[in-house]
Amino acid sequence: MQLYIVRHGIAIDREDPKCPPDPERFLTEEGVQKTKGVARGLAGIGVDPGLFLTSPYTRALQTAEIFADALDYSRQKIRRNELLLPGSEPTLLFRELAREKQASSIFLFGHAPQLDDVISAALGAKKHVTALKKAGVALIELNWFFGFFQALDVTANGIQCHFASLFEIFALCDQSRKGRHGNRVPAVFIGLEKSRVFVG
């Protein structure tokens, strides 16, 4: 499964007098345009959308809709998921993703640092290995043996696993690289030497 982890685009500043409550903070015009550029870049390299899950917050949903338009994914199919809200527990999210194992790819739209927590959990890292920028995208390819998500649940409870799960990270998204069609793709496919981490 290819897991695309997307931080929302630039949103109205919390200090702005016009700023609404946090769940309703929306993308600025700059945020919309930069997010569209990232989404077009992914479309240009042939990314195939499978399933879109987003935080219910306005800025994340707007980001998901921009990606949906660029990737010819119906906005009506975007699912809101509270496990992508700030402060949510990554292992609970992975339990839910276990129900979507048939999907070839899943896009997650949310917030920092929670998405960095998700990446760390997938890699079995105790500290953050990414610092996703606004509209940044990370791609992780997940392979599991004997039930990958079960492994996460067991380790979350502090119990030693008796089997290993292999994760390959394809992107640490804090840089830029040109797509094969010349589009700038901020934070996509950096660090193509696959780093492998075993958990258990």
Backbone as a printed PyTorch tensor [residue, N CA C, xyz], in Angstrom:
tensor([[[  0.8420,  -1.1940,   0.0000],
         [  0.0000,   0.0000,   0.0000],
         [  0.8750,   1.2400,   0.0000]],

        [[  0.5350,   2.1900,  -0.8660],
         [  1.2310,   3.4720,  -0.8650],
         [  0.4160,   4.4620,  -0.0400]],

        [[  1.0700,   5.0390,   0.9580],
         [  0.4180,   5.9670,   1.8740],
         [  0.9720,   7.3640,   1.6260]],

        [[  0.1310,   8.2460,   1.0890],
         [  0.5120,   9.6350,   0.8410],
         [  0.0310,  10.4800,   2.0130]],

        [[  0.9490,  11.1230,   2.6830],
         [  0.6410,  11.8870,   3.8890],
         [  0.8300,  13.3630,   3.5570]],

        [[ -0.2580,  14.1250,   3.6190],
         [ -0.2700,  15.5000,   3.1150],
         [ -0.6560,  16.4740,   4.2270]],

        [[  0.2260,  17.4240,   4.4860],
         [ -0.1200,  18.4900,   5.4250],
         [ -0.9300,  19.5560,   4.6800]],

        [[ -1.8740,  20.1600,   5.3580],
         [ -2.7080,  21.1890,   4.7310],
         [ -1.8580,  22.3700,   4.2520]],

        [[ -2.3990,  23.1270,   3.3140],
         [ -1.7050,  24.2950,   2.7850],
         [ -1.7050,  25.4550,   3.7680]],

        [[ -1.1020,  26.5580,   3.3440],
         [ -0.9960,  27.7480,   4.1940],
         [ -2.3940,  28.2710,   4.5130]],

        [[ -2.6610,  28.4330,   5.8100],
         [ -3.9770,  28.8950,   6.2580],
         [ -3.8620,  30.2740,   6.8890]],

        [[ -5.0050,  30.9230,   7.0670],
         [ -5.0330,  32.2320,   7.6940],
         [ -4.3660,  32.1750,   9.0550]],

        [[ -3.5680,  33.1910,   9.3570],
         [ -2.7930,  33.2180,  10.5950],
         [ -3.7190,  33.3410,  11.8020]],

        [[ -3.3540,  32.6440,  12.8610],
         [ -4.1680,  32.6880,  14.0820],
         [ -4.2410,  34.0930,  14.6670]],

        [[ -3.2120,  34.9070,  14.3980],
         [ -3.1830,  36.2630,  14.9390],
         [ -3.9570,  37.2630,  14.0850]],

        [[ -4.4100,  36.8360,  12.9370],
         [ -5.1750,  37.7260,  12.0630],
         [ -6.5160,  38.0530,  12.7210]],

        [[ -6.8720,  39.3390,  12.7960],
         [ -8.1570,  39.7090,  13.4110],
         [ -9.3560,  39.0240,  12.7580]],

        [[ -9.2110,  38.6330,  11.4840],
         [-10.3100,  37.9830,  10.7690],
         [-10.2950,  36.4650,  10.9270]],

        [[ -9.3520,  35.9640,  11.7120],
         [ -9.2270,  34.5130,  11.8520],
         [-10.4200,  33.9310,  12.6060]],

        [[-11.0780,  32.9190,  12.0390],
         [-12.1970,  32.2590,  12.7280],
         [-11.6660,  31.2630,  13.7560]],

        [[-12.5370,  30.5590,  14.4670],
         [-12.0740,  29.4930,  15.3720],
         [-11.2180,  28.4790,  14.6150]],

        [[-10.3140,  27.8260,  15.3420],
         [ -9.3140,  26.9690,  14.6990],
         [ -9.9000,  25.9460,  13.7250]],

        [[-10.9840,  25.2380,  14.0660],
         [-11.5120,  24.2570,  13.1040],
         [-11.9540,  24.8800,  11.7820]],

        [[-12.2100,  26.1820,  11.7890],
         [-12.7230,  26.8510,  10.5880],
         [-11.6540,  27.6650,   9.8550]],

        [[-10.4280,  27.6190,  10.3250],
         [ -9.3670,  28.3490,   9.6200],
         [ -9.2570,  27.8320,   8.1870]],

        [[ -9.1430,  28.7320,   7.2470],
         [ -9.1970,  28.3840,   5.8290],
         [ -7.8880,  28.7270,   5.1310]],

        [[ -7.6890,  28.1640,   3.9440],
         [ -6.4800,  28.4280,   3.1740],
         [ -6.4910,  29.8700,   2.6630]],

        [[ -5.3300,  30.5020,   2.7130],
         [ -5.1790,  31.8160,   2.0970],
         [ -5.0740,  31.6340,   0.5850]],

        [[ -5.1180,  32.7490,  -0.1420],
         [ -4.9640,  32.6560,  -1.5940],
         [ -3.5970,  32.0730,  -1.9390]],

        [[ -2.5660,  32.4960,  -1.1950],
         [ -1.2340,  31.9110,  -1.4090],
         [ -1.2670,  30.4200,  -1.1250]],

        [[ -1.9530,  30.0370,  -0.0590],
         [ -2.0520,  28.6280,   0.2880],
         [ -2.7440,  27.8180,  -0.7850]],

        [[ -3.8050,  28.3740,  -1.3640],
         [ -4.5220,  27.6880,  -2.4340],
         [ -3.6170,  27.4840,  -3.6400]],

        [[ -2.9160,  28.5420,  -4.0380],
         [ -2.0900,  28.4610,  -5.2370],
         [ -0.9160,  27.4960,  -5.0540]],

        [[ -0.2630,  27.5430,  -3.8980],
         [  0.8640,  26.6380,  -3.6590],
         [  0.3960,  25.1890,  -3.5630]],

        [[ -0.7540,  24.9900,  -2.9540],
         [ -1.2900,  23.6260,  -2.8590],
         [ -1.6550,  23.0950,  -4.2340]],

        [[ -2.2240,  23.9390,  -5.0680],
         [ -2.5420,  23.5300,  -6.4360],
         [ -1.2720,  23.1290,  -7.1820]],

        [[ -0.1750,  23.8540,  -6.9460],
         [  1.0740,  23.5090,  -7.6060],
         [  1.5810,  22.1370,  -7.2070]],

        [[  1.4850,  21.8160,  -5.9170],
         [  1.9060,  20.4950,  -5.4470],
         [  1.0100,  19.4130,  -6.0530]],

        [[ -0.3000,  19.6580,  -6.0350],
         [ -1.2450,  18.6690,  -6.5580],
         [ -1.0240,  18.4270,  -8.0520]],

        [[ -0.7730,  19.5000,  -8.7990],
         [ -0.4940,  19.3370, -10.2300],
         [  0.7920,  18.5540, -10.4370]],

        [[  1.7710,  18.7810,  -9.5790],
         [  3.0200,  18.0350,  -9.6870],
         [  2.8240,  16.5500,  -9.5080]],

        [[  1.9960,  16.1750,  -8.5230],
         [  1.7030,  14.7590,  -8.3220],
         [  0.9510,  14.1790,  -9.5070]],

        [[ -0.0040,  14.9550, -10.0360],
         [ -0.7360,  14.4850, -11.2090],
         [  0.2140,  14.2870, -12.3890]],

        [[  1.2100,  15.1530, -12.4870],
         [  2.1510,  15.0760, -13.5980],
         [  3.0460,  13.8560, -13.5700]],

        [[  3.2550,  13.2920, -12.3940],
         [  4.0930,  12.0830, -12.3140],
         [  3.2410,  10.8220, -12.2430]],

        [[  1.9460,  10.9850, -12.5030],
         [  1.0980,   9.8060, -12.6720],
         [  0.6260,   9.1380, -11.4090]],

        [[  0.4900,   9.8810, -10.3180],
         [ -0.0020,   9.2930,  -9.0750],
         [ -1.4530,   8.8570,  -9.2510]],

        [[ -1.7570,   7.6500,  -8.7860],
         [ -3.1010,   7.0970,  -8.9060],
         [ -3.7920,   7.1600,  -7.5500]],

        [[ -4.8280,   8.0070,  -7.4010],
         [ -5.4990,   8.1200,  -6.1090],
         [ -6.3750,   6.9100,  -5.8280]],

        [[ -6.3080,   6.4020,  -4.6090],
         [ -7.1440,   5.2660,  -4.2400],
         [ -8.2590,   5.6850,  -3.3010]],

        [[ -7.8620,   6.2120,  -2.1280],
         [ -8.8170,   6.6140,  -1.1040],
         [ -8.3150,   7.8910,  -0.4520]],

        [[ -9.2130,   8.8520,  -0.2350],
         [ -8.8740,  10.1270,   0.4100],
         [ -9.5190,  10.1760,   1.7940]],

        [[ -8.7010,  10.3710,   2.8230],
         [ -9.1850,  10.5780,   4.1820],
         [ -8.6510,  11.9180,   4.6670]],

        [[ -9.5040,  12.7330,   5.2730],
         [ -9.0660,  14.0510,   5.7010],
         [ -9.5580,  14.3980,   7.0970]],

        [[ -8.7780,  15.2200,   7.7690],
         [ -9.2510,  15.8700,   8.9860],
         [-10.4960,  16.6850,   8.6430]],

        [[-11.4570,  16.7640,   9.5520],
         [-12.6580,  17.5600,   9.2850],
         [-12.4090,  19.0710,   9.2660]],

        [[-11.2440,  19.5310,   9.7400],
         [-10.9820,  20.9660,   9.7850],
         [-10.9630,  21.5430,   8.3700]],

        [[-11.4450,  22.7660,   8.2430],
         [-11.6410,  23.3830,   6.9390],
         [-10.3810,  23.3900,   6.0920]],

        [[ -9.2440,  23.7650,   6.6660],
         [ -8.0090,  23.8970,   5.8830],
         [ -7.5460,  22.5540,   5.3170]],

        [[ -7.7620,  21.4790,   6.0600],
         [ -7.3850,  20.1490,   5.5750],
         [ -8.3500,  19.6850,   4.4920]],

        [[ -9.6310,  19.9320,   4.6970],
         [-10.6320,  19.5400,   3.7020],
         [-10.4130,  20.2970,   2.3970]],

        [[-10.1080,  21.5960,   2.4820],
         [ -9.8240,  22.3650,   1.2690],
         [ -8.6220,  21.7860,   0.5280]],

        [[ -7.6030,  21.4050,   1.2770],
         [ -6.4070,  20.8030,   0.6680],
         [ -6.7720,  19.5080,  -0.0400]],

        [[ -7.5750,  18.6780,   0.6120],
         [ -8.0050,  17.4170,   0.0040],
         [ -8.7950,  17.6720,  -1.2750]],

        [[ -9.6370,  18.6840,  -1.2770],
         [-10.4420,  18.9890,  -2.4640],
         [ -9.5640,  19.4520,  -3.6200]],

        [[ -8.5250,  20.2260,  -3.3170],
         [ -7.6060,  20.6670,  -4.3700],
         [ -6.8910,  19.4700,  -4.9860]],

        [[ -6.4410,  18.5460,  -4.1450],
         [ -5.7840,  17.3360,  -4.6570],
         [ -6.7780,  16.4850,  -5.4490]],

        [[ -7.9970,  16.4100,  -4.9720],
         [ -9.0110,  15.6160,  -5.6710],
         [ -9.2310,  16.1620,  -7.0810]],

        [[ -9.3260,  17.4770,  -7.2030],
         [ -9.5410,  18.0790,  -8.5240],
         [ -8.3750,  17.7820,  -9.4550]],

        [[ -7.1530,  17.8780,  -8.9270],
         [ -5.9690,  17.6630,  -9.7650],
         [ -5.8190,  16.2120, -10.1890]],

        [[ -6.2620,  15.2970,  -9.3310],
         [ -6.0640,  13.8670,  -9.5800],
         [ -7.3280,  13.1740, -10.0930]],

        [[ -8.3260,  13.9660, -10.4870],
         [ -9.5790,  13.4110, -11.0230],
         [-10.2400,  12.4520, -10.0390]],

        [[-10.2550,  12.8470,  -8.7890],
         [-10.9000,  12.0750,  -7.7280],
         [-12.1390,  12.8480,  -7.2900]],

        [[-13.2640,  12.2020,  -7.2180],
         [-14.5070,  12.8860,  -6.8850],
         [-14.4690,  13.4670,  -5.4740]],

        [[-14.8160,  14.7500,  -5.3550],
         [-14.8690,  15.3730,  -4.0350],
         [-15.8680,  14.6550,  -3.1210]],

        [[-16.9020,  14.0970,  -3.7020],
         [-17.9290,  13.4180,  -2.9150],
         [-17.3960,  12.1540,  -2.2340]],

        [[-16.2910,  11.6350,  -2.7350],
         [-15.7210,  10.4180,  -2.1540],
         [-14.7640,  10.6960,  -0.9890]],

        [[-14.4290,  11.9680,  -0.7760],
         [-13.5020,  12.3090,   0.3090],
         [-14.1790,  12.0090,   1.6530]],

        [[-13.4850,  11.2770,   2.5040],
         [-14.0340,  10.9170,   3.8120],
         [-13.3990,  11.7770,   4.9040]],

        [[-14.2210,  12.3370,   5.7580],
         [-13.7200,  13.0530,   6.9320],
         [-13.4610,  12.0430,   8.0390]],

        [[-12.3440,  12.2220,   8.7270],
         [-11.9760,  11.2580,   9.7670],
         [-11.3570,  11.9970,  10.9470]],

        [[-11.9700,  11.8750,  12.1090],
         [-11.4980,  12.5930,  13.2910],
         [-10.1500,  12.0900,  13.7920]],

        [[ -9.7120,  10.9250,  13.3310],
         [ -8.4010,  10.4210,  13.7280],
         [ -7.2630,  11.1790,  13.0480]],

        [[ -7.6070,  12.1120,  12.1550],
         [ -6.6080,  12.9740,  11.5400],
         [ -6.6230,  14.3820,  12.1390]],

        [[ -7.3680,  14.5690,  13.2150],
         [ -7.3610,  15.8440,  13.9170],
         [ -6.0670,  16.0060,  14.7120]],

        [[ -5.6590,  17.2450,  14.9990],
         [ -4.4610,  17.4570,  15.8130],
         [ -4.5460,  16.7090,  17.1370]],

        [[ -3.4590,  16.0650,  17.5100],
         [ -3.3900,  15.3650,  18.7870],
         [ -3.9260,  13.9530,  18.7780]],

        [[ -4.4030,  13.4770,  17.6330],
         [ -4.9440,  12.1150,  17.5700],
         [ -3.8370,  11.0720,  17.6810]],

        [[ -4.1890,   9.9080,  18.1700],
         [ -3.2310,   8.8270,  18.3820],
         [ -3.0000,   8.0580,  17.0820]],

        [[ -1.7610,   8.0150,  16.5700],
         [ -1.5050,   7.3530,  15.2840],
         [ -1.9060,   5.8880,  15.2430]],

        [[ -1.7180,   5.1630,  16.3420],
         [ -2.0310,   3.7310,  16.2960],
         [ -3.5190,   3.4920,  16.0630]],

        [[ -4.3600,   4.3980,  16.5460],
         [ -5.7980,   4.2690,  16.2800],
         [ -6.0880,   4.4760,  14.7990]],

        [[ -5.3520,   5.3870,  14.1840],
         [ -5.5040,   5.6130,  12.7420],
         [ -5.1010,   4.3690,  11.9680]],

        [[ -3.9970,   3.7430,  12.3530],
         [ -3.5420,   2.5500,  11.6410],
         [ -4.5270,   1.3980,  11.7950]],

        [[ -5.1770,   1.3120,  12.9390],
         [ -6.2050,   0.2800,  13.0990],
         [ -7.3150,   0.4780,  12.0690]],

        [[ -7.6690,   1.7320,  11.8440],
         [ -8.7130,   2.0140,  10.8580],
         [ -8.2260,   1.7340,   9.4450]],

        [[ -6.9750,   2.0700,   9.1780],
         [ -6.4240,   1.7960,   7.8460],
         [ -6.3800,   0.3010,   7.5550]],

        [[ -6.3270,  -0.5080,   8.6030],
         [ -6.3030,  -1.9580,   8.4100],
         [ -7.5500,  -2.4440,   7.6750]],

        [[ -8.6380,  -1.7010,   7.7960],
         [ -9.8780,  -2.0830,   7.1190],
         [ -9.8310,  -1.7460,   5.6310]],

        [[ -8.8020,  -1.0030,   5.2250],
         [ -8.6950,  -0.5660,   3.8280],
         [ -7.4980,  -1.2210,   3.1410]],

        [[ -7.1220,  -2.4080,   3.5910],
         [ -5.9200,  -3.0520,   3.0670],
         [ -6.0030,  -3.3610,   1.5790]],

        [[ -7.2260,  -3.3960,   1.0450],
         [ -7.3630,  -3.6790,  -0.3740],
         [ -7.0240,  -2.4650,  -1.2350]],

        [[ -6.9540,  -1.2930,  -0.6380],
         [ -6.6470,  -0.0800,  -1.3980],
         [ -5.1740,  -0.0730,  -1.7930]],

        [[ -4.8990,   0.2710,  -3.0380],
         [ -3.5000,   0.3350,  -3.4850],
         [ -2.8140,   1.5860,  -2.9720]],

        [[ -3.5930,   2.6520,  -2.7300],
         [ -3.0190,   3.8900,  -2.2010],
         [ -4.0670,   4.6060,  -1.3560]],

        [[ -3.5800,   5.3040,  -0.3410],
         [ -4.4450,   6.1110,   0.5250],
         [ -3.7830,   7.4650,   0.7330]],

        [[ -4.5660,   8.5230,   0.5900],
         [ -4.1090,   9.8770,   0.8880],
         [ -4.6650,  10.2950,   2.2380]],

        [[ -3.7910,  10.7930,   3.1080],
         [ -4.1910,  11.3130,   4.4070],
         [ -3.9180,  12.8100,   4.4370]],

        [[ -4.9230,  13.6080,   4.7650],
         [ -4.7810,  15.0630,   4.8210],
         [ -4.9940,  15.5190,   6.2620]],

        [[ -3.9970,  16.1990,   6.8050],
         [ -4.1130,  16.5920,   8.2000],
         [ -3.1630,  17.6940,   8.5870]],

        [[ -2.6280,  17.5690,   9.7990],
         [ -1.9410,  18.6720,  10.4560],
         [ -0.5940,  18.2220,  11.0210]],

        [[  0.2940,  19.2060,  11.2010],
         [  1.5420,  18.9640,  11.9220],
         [  1.3370,  19.4090,  13.3840]],

        [[  1.9940,  18.7250,  14.3170],
         [  2.9490,  17.6250,  14.1080],
         [  2.3030,  16.2360,  14.0980]],

        [[  0.9750,  16.1630,  14.0870],
         [  0.3280,  14.8500,  14.1670],
         [  0.7200,  13.9540,  13.0080]],

        [[  0.8340,  14.5190,  11.7930],
         [  1.2270,  13.6950,  10.6460],
         [  2.6620,  13.2160,  10.7690]],

        [[  3.5210,  14.0320,  11.3800],
         [  4.8900,  13.5680,  11.6390],
         [  4.8820,  12.4290,  12.6490]],

        [[  3.9270,  12.4690,  13.5930],
         [  3.7510,  11.3470,  14.5220],
         [  3.3480,  10.0840,  13.7590]],

        [[  2.4850,  10.2350,  12.7730],
         [  2.0260,   9.0940,  11.9680],
         [  3.2050,   8.4610,  11.2330]],

        [[  4.0490,   9.3040,  10.6320],
         [  5.2130,   8.7980,   9.9020],
         [  6.1550,   8.0770,  10.8560]],

        [[  6.4060,   8.6710,  12.0160],
         [  7.2920,   8.0330,  12.9990],
         [  6.7340,   6.6970,  13.4580]],

        [[  5.4170,   6.6460,  13.6810],
         [  4.8010,   5.3860,  14.1110],
         [  4.9440,   4.3170,  13.0450]],

        [[  4.7830,   4.7170,  11.7790],
         [  4.9060,   3.7460,  10.6910],
         [  6.3060,   3.1900,  10.5970]],

        [[  7.2900,   4.0030,  10.9500],
         [  8.6830,   3.5740,  10.8610],
         [  9.2080,   2.9740,  12.1530]],

        [[  8.3920,   3.0040,  13.1940],
         [  8.8580,   2.5050,  14.4780],
         [  9.8720,   3.4130,  15.1220]],

        [[  9.8930,   4.6900,  14.7320],
         [ 10.8580,   5.6510,  15.2670],
         [ 10.3000,   6.3030,  16.5240]],

        [[ 11.1670,   6.5550,  17.4900],
         [ 10.7340,   7.1810,  18.7400],
         [ 10.6790,   8.6950,  18.6260]],

        [[ 11.3780,   9.2420,  17.6310],
         [ 11.3820,  10.6880,  17.4210],
         [ 10.9290,  10.9800,  16.0010]],

        [[ 10.5680,  12.2270,  15.7710],
         [ 10.1770,  12.6250,  14.4230],
         [ 11.3510,  12.4860,  13.4550]],

        [[ 11.0660,  11.9560,  12.2810],
         [ 12.0740,  11.8720,  11.2230],
         [ 11.7110,  12.8140,  10.0790]],

        [[ 10.5720,  13.5000,  10.2010],
         [ 10.1420,  14.4670,   9.2060],
         [  9.6550,  15.7230,   9.9050]],

        [[  9.5660,  16.7880,   9.1390],
         [  8.9350,  18.0270,   9.5830],
         [  8.2000,  18.5730,   8.3660]],

        [[  7.0280,  18.0300,   8.1200],
         [  6.2920,  18.3760,   6.9070],
         [  5.9810,  19.8630,   6.8500]],

        [[  6.2700,  20.4620,   5.7080],
         [  5.9210,  21.8560,   5.4920],
         [  4.4780,  21.9490,   5.0220]],

        [[  3.9600,  23.1720,   4.9600],
         [  2.5880,  23.3770,   4.4810],
         [  2.4730,  22.8500,   3.0500]],

        [[  1.4790,  22.0540,   2.8020],
         [  1.2400,  21.3810,   1.5180],
         [  2.3310,  20.3670,   1.1890]],

        [[  3.1580,  20.0050,   2.1850],
         [  4.1800,  18.9780,   1.9850],
         [  3.5580,  17.6010,   1.8970]],

        [[  4.2000,  16.7290,   1.1420],
         [  3.6990,  15.3720,   0.9190],
         [  4.7990,  14.3630,   1.2190]],

        [[  4.4740,  13.3470,   1.9780],
         [  5.3920,  12.2310,   2.2100],
         [  4.7560,  10.9670,   1.6510]],

        [[  5.5680,  10.1340,   1.0630],
         [  5.0850,   8.8410,   0.5420],
         [  5.7900,   7.7230,   1.2820]],

        [[  5.0140,   6.8600,   1.8870],
         [  5.5500,   5.6750,   2.5520],
         [  4.8980,   4.4590,   1.9090]],

        [[  5.7010,   3.4860,   1.5490],
         [  5.1480,   2.2330,   1.0610],
         [  5.1630,   1.2420,   2.2020]],

        [[  4.0060,   0.7330,   2.5270],
         [  3.8580,  -0.1800,   3.6590],
         [  3.7420,  -1.6080,   3.1590]],

        [[  4.5600,  -2.4670,   3.7200],
         [  4.4600,  -3.9050,   3.4680],
         [  4.3380,  -4.5810,   4.8280]],

        [[  3.4190,  -5.5070,   4.9630],
         [  3.2940,  -6.1570,   6.2600],
         [  3.2770,  -7.6710,   6.1300]],

        [[  3.7430,  -8.2710,   7.2030],
         [  3.8190,  -9.7300,   7.2790],
         [  3.0680, -10.1690,   8.5270]],

        [[  2.2550, -11.1960,   8.4030],
         [  1.5090, -11.7370,   9.5440],
         [  0.6320, -10.6620,  10.1890]],

        [[  0.2080,  -9.6790,   9.4220],
         [ -0.6730,  -8.6510,   9.9810],
         [  0.0730,  -7.4500,  10.4860]],

        [[  0.4560,  -6.5740,   9.5880],
         [  1.2150,  -5.3690,   9.9250],
         [  0.5380,  -4.5550,  11.0130]],

        [[ -0.7880,  -4.3350,  10.8820],
         [ -1.4600,  -3.4650,  11.8280],
         [ -1.5600,  -4.1190,  13.2030]],

        [[ -1.6400,  -5.4190,  13.2440],
         [ -1.6030,  -6.1100,  14.5260],
         [ -0.2780,  -5.8350,  15.2230]],

        [[  0.7870,  -5.7890,  14.4440],
         [  2.1010,  -5.5210,  15.0300],
         [  2.1170,  -4.1620,  15.7040]],

        [[  1.5310,  -3.1570,  15.0580],
         [  1.4880,  -1.8390,  15.6660],
         [  0.6820,  -1.8540,  16.9550]],

        [[ -0.4470,  -2.5510,  16.9370],
         [ -1.2740,  -2.6010,  18.1390],
         [ -0.5150,  -3.2390,  19.2980]],

        [[  0.1750,  -4.3270,  19.0070],
         [  0.8840,  -5.0330,  20.0720],
         [  1.9980,  -4.1640,  20.6420]],

        [[  2.7980,  -3.5570,  19.7680],
         [  3.9010,  -2.7390,  20.2660],
         [  3.3780,  -1.5190,  21.0060]],

        [[  2.1940,  -1.0160,  20.6070],
         [  1.6270,   0.1390,  21.2980],
         [  1.3040,  -0.1920,  22.7450]],

        [[  1.0410,  -1.4620,  23.0170],
         [  0.7450,  -1.8960,  24.3760],
         [  2.0000,  -2.3250,  25.1350]],

        [[  3.1460,  -2.0790,  24.5430],
         [  4.3960,  -2.3710,  25.2250],
         [  4.7450,  -3.8380,  25.2660]],

        [[  4.1770,  -4.6480,  24.3800],
         [  4.4560,  -6.0750,  24.3530],
         [  5.3730,  -6.3860,  23.1870]],

        [[  6.3940,  -7.1550,  23.4000],
         [  7.3370,  -7.4910,  22.3310],
         [  6.6710,  -8.3290,  21.2610]],

        [[  6.8220,  -7.9020,  20.0110],
         [  6.2630,  -8.6760,  18.8990],
         [  7.1340,  -9.9050,  18.6300]],

        [[  6.5310, -10.9260,  18.0840],
         [  7.2630, -12.1400,  17.7280],
         [  7.4480, -12.2700,  16.2300]],

        [[  7.1540, -11.1890,  15.5050],
         [  7.4070, -11.1770,  14.0740],
         [  7.7750,  -9.7540,  13.6880]],

        [[  8.3710,  -9.6090,  12.5420],
         [  8.8690,  -8.3020,  12.1110],
         [  7.9750,  -7.7140,  11.0370]],

        [[  7.8680,  -6.3960,  11.0310],
         [  7.1620,  -5.6930,   9.9740],
         [  8.1520,  -4.7700,   9.2730]],

        [[  8.1190,  -4.7880,   7.9760],
         [  9.0660,  -4.0090,   7.1810],
         [  8.3650,  -2.7790,   6.6200]],

        [[  8.9820,  -1.6430,   6.8070],
         [  8.4660,  -0.4070,   6.2510],
         [  9.5540,   0.1880,   5.3680]],

        [[  9.1590,   0.6800,   4.2060],
         [ 10.1150,   1.3540,   3.3430],
         [  9.6470,   2.7850,   3.1660]],

        [[ 10.4880,   3.7160,   3.5310],
         [ 10.1010,   5.1120,   3.3650],
         [ 10.7360,   5.6390,   2.0890]],

        [[  9.9400,   6.2310,   1.2630],
         [ 10.3980,   6.7420,  -0.0170],
         [ 10.6060,   8.2500,   0.0240]],

        [[ 10.0380,   8.9440,   1.0080],
         [ 10.1080,  10.3970,   0.9450],
         [ 10.2300,  11.0020,   2.3280]],

        [[ 11.1660,  11.9370,   2.4670],
         [ 11.2230,  12.7960,   3.6380],
         [ 10.9730,  14.1940,   3.0860]],

        [[  9.7810,  14.6900,   3.2960],
         [  9.3050,  15.7820,   2.4620],
         [  9.6100,  17.1460,   3.0400]],

        [[ 10.8490,  17.5840,   2.9100],
         [ 11.1960,  18.9340,   3.3080],
         [ 12.0290,  19.6070,   2.2240]],

        [[ 12.0190,  19.0260,   1.0310],
         [ 12.7720,  19.5750,  -0.0810],
         [ 11.9000,  19.5440,  -1.3270]],

        [[ 12.4960,  19.8380,  -2.4850],
         [ 11.7460,  19.8350,  -3.7350],
         [ 12.4980,  19.0380,  -4.7850]],

        [[ 11.7250,  18.5160,  -5.7380],
         [ 12.3200,  17.7830,  -6.8440],
         [ 11.4210,  17.9290,  -8.0500]],

        [[ 11.9890,  18.0110,  -9.2330],
         [ 11.1740,  18.1490, -10.4220],
         [ 10.5470,  16.8160, -10.8050]],

        [[  9.2610,  16.8510, -11.1490],
         [  8.6060,  15.6810, -11.7030],
         [  9.0830,  15.4680, -13.1230]],

        [[  8.7900,  14.3180, -13.6920],
         [  9.3120,  13.9940, -15.0170],
         [  8.6890,  14.8550, -16.1100]],

        [[  7.6180,  15.6000, -15.7750],
         [  7.0180,  16.4940, -16.7510],
         [  7.4120,  17.9440, -16.4960]],

        [[  8.3850,  18.1690, -15.6370],
         [  8.9020,  19.5030, -15.4200],
         [  8.2000,  20.2890, -14.3350]],

        [[  7.1920,  19.7320, -13.6810],
         [  6.5030,  20.4370, -12.6190],
         [  7.3260,  20.3930, -11.3410]],

        [[  7.2730,  21.4740, -10.5750],
         [  7.9140,  21.4470,  -9.2700],
         [  7.0310,  20.6590,  -8.3150]],

        [[  7.6370,  19.7480,  -7.6010],
         [  6.8790,  18.9160,  -6.6660],
         [  7.4820,  19.1090,  -5.2820]],

        [[  7.0620,  20.1310,  -4.5370],
         [  7.6390,  20.3390,  -3.2210],
         [  7.4290,  19.1260,  -2.3290]],

        [[  8.4900,  18.6740,  -1.6980],
         [  8.3850,  17.6790,  -0.6480],
         [  7.9320,  16.3200,  -1.1230]],

        [[  8.2270,  15.9480,  -2.3500],
         [  7.7970,  14.6420,  -2.8490],
         [  8.9970,  13.8520,  -3.3530]],

        [[  9.0760,  12.5790,  -2.9480],
         [ 10.0660,  11.6490,  -3.4670],
         [ 11.5020,  12.1020,  -3.2150]],

        [[ 11.7680,  12.5720,  -2.0150],
         [ 13.1260,  12.9230,  -1.6270],
         [ 13.7140,  11.7480,  -0.8600]],

        [[ 14.9820,  11.4890,  -1.0470],
         [ 15.6260,  10.3800,  -0.3620],
         [ 15.2290,   9.0630,  -0.9690]],

        [[ 15.5570,   8.8740,  -2.2370],
         [ 15.0890,   7.6910,  -2.9480],
         [ 15.8170,   6.4160,  -2.5360]],

        [[ 16.8960,   6.5640,  -1.7790],
         [ 17.5000,   5.3670,  -1.2030],
         [ 16.5930,   4.9180,  -0.0660]],

        [[ 15.9820,   3.7760,  -0.2290],
         [ 14.9760,   3.3190,   0.7090],
         [ 15.6140,   2.9910,   2.0660]],

        [[ 15.0840,   3.5580,   3.1130],
         [ 15.5460,   3.1760,   4.4460],
         [ 14.5540,   2.1900,   5.0320]],

        [[ 15.0610,   1.1400,   5.5810],
         [ 14.1920,   0.0600,   6.0550],
         [ 14.2930,  -0.0710,   7.5780]],

        [[ 13.1630,  -0.1770,   8.1830],
         [ 13.1170,  -0.2630,   9.6270],
         [ 12.3010,  -1.4890,  10.0220]],

        [[ 12.8460,  -2.2810,  10.9130],
         [ 12.1160,  -3.4410,  11.3940],
         [ 11.6080,  -3.1830,  12.7930]],

        [[ 10.3730,  -3.5500,  13.0380],
         [  9.7430,  -3.3790,  14.3520],
         [  9.4280,  -4.7520,  14.9110]],

        [[  9.7520,  -4.9690,  16.1590],
         [  9.3790,  -6.2350,  16.7500],
         [ 10.5740,  -7.0420,  17.1640]]])
